[in-house]
Amino acid sequence: MSSVTLTVVHDGMEAEELCGLLRVNGIPCYHRRTAIAQGAVDGSASMSGPTEVLVNERDLERARELLSTPPKVDRDAGP
């Protein structure tokens, strides 16, 4: 099965957070820096820079639905 880009986020930390959400909902996910980030001034392999979030093609629609659904808030939970 081929992987497709779900979205592009600001950096690797944001991508990892998003992949965590997808994974706990049964959607395998990984991320990689985009080609835009390959010419970074410092040339580092840091987690900063535009990062693609990828999913299996068969999971794309379900992943999009998950991202478009606002999180549920437990109003009874304390601070």
C-alpha positions in Angstrom: 0.0 0.0 0.0 1.4 3.4 -0.9 1.7 6.3 1.6 0.1 9.7 0.9 0.6 13.1 2.5 -2.2 13.9 4.9 -0.9 17.4 5.7 2.2 19.5 6.2 2.8 21.0 9.6 5.4 23.5 11.0 7.9 21.0 12.5 8.6 17.5 13.7 7.2 18.1 17.1 3.8 19.0 15.7 4.0 16.1 13.3 4.7 13.7 16.2 1.8 15.0 18.2 -0.5 14.6 15.2 0.8 11.1 14.5 0.2 10.2 18.1 -3.5 11.2 17.7 -3.8 9.1 14.6 -2.0 6.1 16.1 -4.3 5.9 19.1 -7.2 5.9 16.7 -5.7 2.9 14.8 -4.2 4.8 11.9 -0.5 4.1 11.2 1.4 7.3 10.6 4.9 8.6 10.0 6.4 11.9 9.2 9.4 13.3 7.3 10.8 16.8 6.6 9.6 18.1 3.2 11.9 19.0 0.4 11.4 22.6 1.3 13.3 22.0 4.5 16.3 20.3 2.8 18.0 23.7 2.1 17.9 24.8 5.7 20.5 27.4 6.5 22.1 25.4 9.3 21.9 22.1 7.4 21.0 20.4 10.6 18.8 17.3 11.1 16.8 19.0 13.7 13.0 18.6 14.0 12.4 22.1 12.9 11.1 22.9 9.4 8.0 22.0 7.4 7.2 18.3 7.9 4.9 16.0 6.0 2.5 13.7 7.9 1.9 10.6 5.9 -0.7 7.8 6.2 -1.5 4.7 4.1 -3.7 5.6 1.2 -6.5 3.4 2.4 -6.6 5.4 5.7 -6.6 8.9 4.2 -10.3 9.6 4.4 -10.6 8.3 7.9 -7.6 10.4 9.0 -9.1 13.5 7.4 -12.3 12.9 9.2 -10.5 12.5 12.5 -8.6 15.8 12.0 -11.8 17.7 11.1 -13.6 16.5 14.2 -13.3 19.0 17.1 -12.0 17.4 20.3 -14.6 16.4 22.9 -14.4 18.4 26.1 -15.4 16.8 29.4 -17.1 19.7 31.1 -17.4 17.7 34.4 -13.6 17.2 34.6 -11.7 19.4 37.0 -8.8 21.7 36.0 
